[in-house]
Each structure stands twice: as C-alpha cells, then as structure tokens.
C-alpha cells in the first residue's frame, strides 16, 4: 500500500452488524459507518454500445427511488437470475443489452471496474463495450420494466444528455464515464480493436 495513502479510520475493522436485509439489498453497519450491500455477489454491469450507424444507445426508465425518469446506459445486475448465480459480467452484459435495447452483440469487452458509490455501498460496477451490434428485437426490458431506447448520434451525445437534464430528466453521471471510455479505451466505432 502507498505510504502516502490516507490512514485507516479506527473502526475500519470493527465487527459488521446487519441492520436490515431485503431481497436485493442488505443494510450493514461497521463501527460508525452504515452502507448497503448487494445480495447478488456479481455486482452490476454498464454496457457502452454503439450501433453500426455510430449511434450511442441510452435507456430511459422511471426510477421509484428518486421518483424521476432517468437516462442511463444499458445496465443490469450480474447473477440476478435464479438459475444462473455464477453468471459472469460479460454474459450478463450481453443478456441485458438484448433485453433492454433489442440489440444482440457479437462480443463484449471488459473496460473497467470500480465502486458505484464507495461511501454508501459495496457494489462494484463493471463497464464493458459491446461490439458488432445487430437489432434482433424491440427491447424495452423484461415484464417488470418499461424501458424506452434512445439511439443518439455519438457526436451529439453530450449535448443530448444535457438537454434531457434541462427537461427534468435525471441523467446518470456514469454516462459521461461511459462516453469517455468510448473515446479512450482503444476501440473504434465499427467495433474493431485499434490497440492490436
């Protein structure tokens, strides 16, 4: 560990106490720190996806926790299906992409993983890039979801997102990380690897 790293708080290794447990989340306490823990061990995945026409895929859905429509990148939980508890992030990404947007991909590439909100949750999110998109269905999510798919020209994506925010949508800040990865993760719009 870096000797210049911030020191550990005195209660960093205190025993963990479970405050409440639900189907998808558990609220825990360690010392004076309260945090949420995902009950699925695989975390979540965000899919950076661009159509052959160079349009970035965004999804819109109402989020009850914030009582607003949100604009996000296609995403989902890893291993949340009862019959696939050991599902990988890459398999979950392909499944969620098709389910939410109606696009199937030829392959999925890992980009980066990090905490969704390190001060509040143990959840880790993997960013992946989907390559070789082909439309195979309408999208819209599963029977519990009502997702609207937006295909936005890549060059207009930032302005489009800020325009949605001005209209009152909640725009997930992780979208901007996804757009940055799209431009800087060594891939081209056609899905080829430019780092090879």
Steps between C-alpha positions, in 0.01 A plus 500: 500500500612853426661654813334832405150347491246633745510322839238240587223624731515342847182299439600364156521145636212513747255208491226526237141531619200430275233770543249380240493240224280512191484294181758705308674715765626465855568800725809447711694692764873484579598725788336835424466425125171388344497362147291297258616166366365329187373150571620378161876449517565595137431872528373691199602565142464808276509445126658755267333421167511672161291395200653448154361847417724648775211563741551458874231298677337656805202372698230698675297365789318621807696438822276477806785571744541856366147542355634607159559377150868433452729478200761226538711267293366145473590326825402227740588275788740211455368162612152625591327213318423215737624234258831680424656610831855462360436716192799710390483876441556446127211252470275726706592795276402315180174384661409845636590677174261284298228510765508878546582624147412220259860485375711185505879534490773282352732546796540691824828651622582589862606865547514587870354417841447720804259586783160647416498718814792410728369698798159333494526155342724197446364465145760475226412599144675366191501709184504293182492581128264308273624443144324394182145607582207356305136585575305183581200631693317802639677523837313664785616272781333204667141477627584716805654784297376771264817612326518751213806464276673809361752479215699823500770595245832470680609857419175635650489280811633752754271781382204259486559392861521858629180583308321210675628625837361848419163332432499350849638153437750360747813429294726237652850656534656161418386561142777751458756242615353262242536762227859565607576126488346490153750757376805389700483125557683405177201401288354640182132562415476193276594277794857422399785511747739781412756397762592170333 
